[in-house]
Amino acid sequence: LHSVGLIVDEEVQTKSGYVLDATFIHNGKVIGLEIDGPSHFIGKKKKGNTILKERQVANVDLTPLISVPYWEWSDLVSLEDKE
C-alpha cells in the first residue's frame, strides 16, 4: 500500500470498538484492512465471529473492509509486496 502512495494507519479502533489491522484512505473514503490468520478460520471457511466483525464494521462503522486470508498474504513474495 505504501508503494502506491497510500498512507496507512495500523491497529485502528473503530467507533464500534473493533480493532482493524490497518486503514487507509482511497478516493476520500476510509477503507479497513484485515489480514485474517488461522484463528479466523475452520479449514478455509471463516468463523462466525469474524463474519460478525466484518458485517458490523461495514454496517455500523460504515467502513468498507478488505479481508485477506493468511494463505494469500503469505503467498506474497516480499515485504514490499505486502506494503
N, C-alpha and C positions, 0 to 999 in steps of 0.2 A: 504493500500500500504506500509505503514511503517512497518507493522507486517511481511511482506515478504522480507524486506530488501531493498526496493526501496527508493531512495532519491527523494523527491517530492518538486518541486518549485511551489508556489502558486501565482495566479494573474500574469501570464506571458504574456507580449505583444509580438505578432508575428511580423515578418518583414513587413507584410501587414497591421499592425495596429490593428488587433483584439486582445482582451484580453481573454486568456483562464483561466479557474478556476485553473488548475494545469497542470504541465508537469512532466514527469518522463522519465528516460532512461531505455529501455529494449533491450537487445542484441545490444547495441551500437546505437540505434535509439531513437530519441526524440519522445515521444508519448504525445498527448494532451488529457486532460480530461475535460469534461464539465458536470456539474450537472445542467440539464435544469429544471428550476422552471416553475410554472404555466403560466407565461407570455410568454413562448416559444411555447404554445400550444393553439389550439382551440379544445376543447374536449381532445382527445388523439392524435390528428394529429398536427404535427409540423407546425409552421407558416413559411411563405416564407423567412423571414429574417434569421431565424435560419438555414433553409436548405441552404441558400446562404452562410452564415458564414462557415458552415461545408464544403461545396464544395470548397470555396476559401482557407480555411486553408489547406485542403488536396491537392489542385492542385496548389496553388500559393506558399504557405509556404512549401509544400511537407512534411507536418506533419500529420501522421495518427491521427485520432481523435476518442476517445471513448466518446459517449454521453449517459449519464444515466438520464432517466426521473425522475422527483421528486417523483413520486409514487413508483418507485423501490428503490430509495435512502432512502425514509422514511420507507420502509419496513425492512431495516437493523435494527437489534435488538439493537446494541450498538454503541458507538463511536469507539470502537476497530474494529468492522466490517467495519465501514466507512473508517477507516485509512488503 
